[in-house]
């Protein structure tokens, strides 16, 4: 994520309408052919290689796309990135700024449904001793769910955390306008490539809502003293 970028670089940020952690490496591989150490997106990188023979990129992405380590030390050419105008309710629900009232109701509906499901599951354990739950454990968990339900129902404000619906690709230099336009045009083919790369239905591809270019500078401080 943003806090783990250790180099001075340029970020080409692609804003979407969906949580980008589900596709950021795959989309990057499709657009640039670049993979991280994890290898996620290899099928898309292969598609890039085939397409590049017919529609040659204006630049060699091997030369200008760099990798940065994630929070586990795995180097990747991209990261998820906060999306302007969107928030996360703290439980994975995303909403537009200004839709807080609606978002709070949706949050409550989702959480109460989950609590009800968990309550039914725990009650089932009392009829299935083989599950390993004692009566004491069951009473304790049901009490916790009751407390959680009360807190959800009484909530007056929805959480407002960053919503990571954007993909940021790392560039060692500012990508040219020609390169950006080439990538924008190529991105139109991502939904079809997504279907081609997977033999199971992953649902609709994320919708791209905007493009941004950000110059990232690492703040460096140095203090010296006589010893």
C-alpha positions in Angstrom: 0.0 0.0 0.0 1.0 3.7 -0.1 3.0 3.6 3.1 5.2 0.8 1.8 6.4 2.6 -1.3 10.1 3.2 -0.6 11.3 4.8 -3.9 10.9 8.1 -5.6 8.6 7.2 -8.5 5.6 8.0 -10.5 2.3 6.3 -9.8 -0.2 5.8 -12.7 -3.4 5.3 -10.7 -6.5 3.6 -12.2 -9.7 4.3 -10.3 -12.5 1.7 -10.4 -15.8 0.9 -8.9 -14.6 -2.2 -7.0 -12.2 -3.3 -4.3 -8.9 -3.5 -6.2 -7.3 -6.1 -4.0 -9.1 -8.7 -6.1 -7.5 -7.7 -9.4 -4.7 -5.1 -9.1 -1.9 -7.5 -10.1 -3.9 -9.1 -12.9 -4.9 -5.8 -14.4 -1.3 -4.6 -14.2 -0.1 -7.8 -16.0 -2.6 -7.3 -18.7 -1.7 -3.7 -19.3 2.1 -3.9 -19.0 3.1 -7.6 -19.0 4.8 -7.1 -15.6 4.5 -9.6 -12.8 5.5 -9.5 -9.2 7.5 -12.2 -7.3 4.2 -13.9 -6.4 3.5 -14.6 -10.1 -0.1 -13.6 -9.9 -1.4 -12.6 -13.3 0.8 -14.8 -15.4 -2.0 -15.7 -17.8 -2.6 -12.0 -18.4 1.1 -11.4 -18.9 1.0 -14.1 -21.6 -1.9 -12.4 -23.3 0.0 -9.1 -23.1 2.9 -10.8 -24.9 0.7 -12.1 -27.7 -1.1 -8.7 -28.1 2.1 -6.7 -28.1 3.2 -8.5 -31.3 0.2 -7.0 -33.1 0.0 -3.7 -31.3 3.5 -2.7 -30.1 3.6 -0.6 -27.0 5.2 2.9 -27.3 7.7 1.9 -24.6 9.3 -1.2 -23.2 7.6 -1.6 -19.9 10.5 -3.7 -18.6 12.5 -0.5 -18.6 10.2 1.8 -16.8 7.9 -0.3 -14.5 9.6 -1.0 -11.2 8.7 -3.2 -8.3 8.2 -2.3 -4.6 8.0 -4.7 -1.6 4.6 -5.2 0.0 4.1 -5.5 3.8 5.4 -9.1 3.5 8.5 -8.3 1.4 7.1 -9.6 -1.8 8.1 -7.3 -4.7 5.2 -6.2 -7.0 4.8 -3.7 -9.8 1.6 -2.3 -8.4 -0.4 -1.8 -5.2 -4.0 -1.1 -4.2 -4.6 2.7 -3.7 -7.2 4.9 -1.9 -10.0 6.2 -4.2 -11.1 9.8 -3.9 -14.8 10.2 -3.1 -15.2 6.7 -1.7 -15.1 5.3 1.9 -15.1 1.9 3.6 -17.5 1.3 6.4 -14.9 -0.8 8.3 -16.5 -4.1 7.4 -15.7 -4.2 3.6 -18.7 -2.1 2.5 -17.8 0.7 0.1 -19.9 3.8 -0.3 -19.7 7.2 -2.0 -19.0 10.3 0.2 -22.4 11.9 0.7 -24.3 8.6 1.0 -23.6 8.1 4.7 -27.2 7.6 5.7 -27.8 4.9 3.1 -24.4 3.3 3.9 -25.3 3.1 7.6 -28.5 1.3 6.8 -26.8 -1.1 4.4 -24.1 -1.7 7.0 -26.7 -2.6 9.7 -28.6 -4.9 7.3 -25.5 -6.8 6.4 -24.2 -7.1 10.0 -27.5 -8.1 11.5 -27.9 -10.8 8.9 -24.5 -12.1 9.7 -25.2 -12.1 13.4 -28.4 -13.9 12.9 -26.6 -16.6 10.8 -23.9 -17.0 13.4 -26.5 -17.3 16.1 -28.3 -20.1 14.2 -25.0 -21.9 13.7 -24.1 -21.7 17.4 -27.5 -22.9 18.5 -27.0 -25.9 16.2 -23.9 -26.8 18.1 -26.0 -27.6 21.2 -27.7 -30.4 19.3 -24.4 -31.7 17.8 -22.1 -32.5 20.7 -19.5 -33.8 18.3 -18.8 -30.2 17.3 -16.9 -29.8 20.5 -18.7 -26.8 22.0 -19.7 -27.0 25.6 -22.9 -25.5 26.9 -20.8 -22.8 28.7 -19.1 -21.9 25.4 -22.4 -21.7 23.6 -23.9 -19.4 26.2 -20.9 -17.2 26.2 -20.9 -16.9 22.4 -24.6 -16.2 22.2 -24.2 -13.5 24.8 -21.4 -11.9 22.7 -23.6 -12.0 19.7 -26.5 -10.3 21.6 -24.1 -7.6 22.7 -22.8 -7.1 19.1 -26.4 -7.0 17.8 -27.3 -4.3 20.3 -24.2 -2.2 19.3 -25.0 -2.5 15.6 -28.7 -1.5 16.1 -27.6 1.5 18.2 -24.9 2.7 15.8 -25.5 6.4 14.7 -22.6 6.8 12.3 -21.0 4.7 9.6 -17.3 4.1 9.5 -15.3 6.3 7.2 -12.0 4.5 6.3 -10.1 4.7 3.0 -11.7 2.7 0.2 -9.1 0.9 -1.9 -10.8 0.7 -5.3 -7.8 2.0 -7.3 -4.7 0.3 -8.8 -1.4 2.2 -8.7 1.4 1.0 -11.1 5.0 2.0 -10.3 7.0 3.8 -12.9 10.6 4.9 -12.6 9.9 8.0 -14.7 6.9 10.0 -15.7 5.1 8.0 -18.4 4.6 9.9 -21.6 1.2 11.1 -22.7 1.5 8.6 -25.6 2.1 5.8 -23.2 -0.8 6.7 -21.0 -3.2 7.0 -24.0 -2.0 3.5 -25.2 -2.7 2.1 -21.8 -6.2 3.7 -21.7 -7.0 2.2 -25.0 -5.7 -1.2 -24.0 -7.7 -1.2 -20.8 -10.9 -1.4 -22.8 -10.0 -5.0 -23.7 -9.5 -6.1 -20.0 -13.1 -7.5 -19.5 -12.7 -9.9 -22.5 -9.2 -10.9 -21.5 -10.4 -11.6 -18.0 -12.9 -14.1 -19.5 -10.2 -15.6 -21.7 -7.7 -16.1 -18.9 -10.1 -17.9 -16.5 -12.1 -21.1 -17.0 -14.6 -20.1 -14.3 -17.0 -17.1 -14.1 -15.4 -14.4 -11.9 -18.4 -12.1 -12.4 -18.3 -8.7 -14.2 -15.0 -6.9 -14.6 -14.5 -3.7 -12.5 -15.5 -0.5 -14.3 -12.7 2.0 -14.7 -13.9 5.4 -13.6 -10.7 7.5 -14.0 -7.0 7.8 -14.4 -4.5 9.8 -12.3 -0.8 10.5 -12.3 1.0 11.0 -9.0 4.6 11.9 -8.3 5.7 10.1 -5.2 8.5 11.4 -3.1 10.0 9.6 -0.1 10.6 12.0 2.8 14.2 11.7 3.9 15.5 13.1 7.2 19.0 13.1 8.6 20.3 14.2 12.0 23.9 14.6 12.9 25.5 15.0 16.3 29.0 14.9 17.8 29.9 11.8 19.7 
